[in-house]
Amino acid sequence: MTETTNSNWWIWKVFWILLAITTFEVALGIIKPSFLAGTQFLGTSLLNHIFIIMTLVKAGYIVMQFMHLGHETKSFRWTVLLPIFVLIPYLLWLVLVEGAYSHLMM
């Protein structure tokens, strides 16, 4: 292998992984299975929860790869990623609760 091919293999790996996750998300959005789209949990459908979880996974993977966090110590990785996985769902929960409340008051 040439030096250029050797140094760029990881970007293609990241590309294919993110493409697979995004393709799965788009397919779910097009198909909208009734058992996911029709079931409500915490003010929104299970399908929306799956989208949120998959988006968080993609964000964590992007941070690990492109910010080179994957090569750091385990404690540092958790220091960076844990607030993301705690604060974003909390903020989404606040938005959903307030949105449901304002919808009820109209």
C-alpha positions in Angstrom: 0.0 0.0 0.0 1.1 3.5 -0.6 1.5 6.0 2.3 -1.5 8.0 1.2 -3.8 4.9 1.2 -2.4 3.8 4.6 -3.0 7.2 6.2 -6.6 7.6 4.9 -8.1 4.2 5.6 -9.7 5.4 8.9 -11.7 8.2 7.2 -13.4 5.6 4.9 -14.1 3.4 7.9 -15.8 6.4 9.6 -17.6 7.3 6.4 -19.1 3.8 6.0 -20.1 3.5 9.6 -21.8 6.9 9.6 -23.4 6.2 6.3 -24.9 2.9 7.6 -26.4 4.6 10.7 -27.8 7.5 8.6 -29.2 5.1 6.1 -30.9 3.2 8.8 -32.3 6.4 10.3 -33.6 7.5 6.9 -35.2 4.1 6.2 -37.0 4.3 9.6 -38.2 7.8 8.8 -39.6 6.7 5.4 -41.1 3.4 6.7 -42.3 4.7 10.0 -43.2 1.4 11.6 -46.6 1.7 13.3 -45.5 0.1 16.5 -42.8 2.7 16.9 -44.6 5.7 15.5 -47.9 5.0 17.3 -46.5 4.2 20.8 -46.1 7.3 23.0 -43.4 7.4 25.7 -42.4 10.6 27.7 -44.5 12.8 25.4 -43.3 11.6 22.1 -43.3 8.5 19.9 -40.7 5.7 20.3 -39.6 6.5 16.8 -38.5 9.9 17.9 -36.6 8.4 20.9 -34.8 6.0 18.5 -33.8 9.0 16.3 -32.5 10.9 19.4 -30.5 7.9 20.6 -29.0 7.2 17.2 -28.1 10.9 16.7 -26.3 10.9 20.1 -24.5 7.7 19.1 -23.4 9.4 15.9 -22.3 12.5 17.7 -20.3 10.5 20.2 -18.6 8.5 17.4 -17.8 11.7 15.5 -16.3 13.2 18.7 -14.3 10.1 19.3 -12.9 10.0 15.7 -12.5 13.6 14.5 -11.6 15.2 17.8 -9.2 12.2 18.4 -10.8 11.5 21.7 -10.6 7.7 21.0 -6.9 7.9 21.7 -7.2 9.5 25.1 -7.6 7.8 28.5 -10.9 6.3 29.4 -11.6 8.8 32.2 -11.0 11.7 29.9 -13.3 10.2 27.3 -16.1 9.9 29.9 -15.4 13.4 31.2 -16.2 14.7 27.7 -18.9 12.4 26.6 -20.9 12.0 29.8 -22.2 15.6 29.9 -23.4 15.1 26.3 -25.3 11.9 27.1 -26.8 13.5 30.2 -27.5 17.1 29.3 -28.9 16.6 25.8 -31.6 14.1 26.9 -32.4 16.3 29.8 -32.8 19.4 27.6 -34.9 17.3 25.2 -37.1 16.2 28.0 -37.6 19.8 29.1 -38.6 20.8 25.6 -41.0 17.9 25.3 -42.6 18.5 28.7 -43.0 22.2 28.0 -44.3 21.6 24.5 -46.9 19.1 25.8 -48.0 21.6 28.5 -48.3 24.5 26.0 -50.2 22.2 23.7 -52.7 21.3 26.5 -53.2 25.0 27.4 -54.2 26.1 23.9 
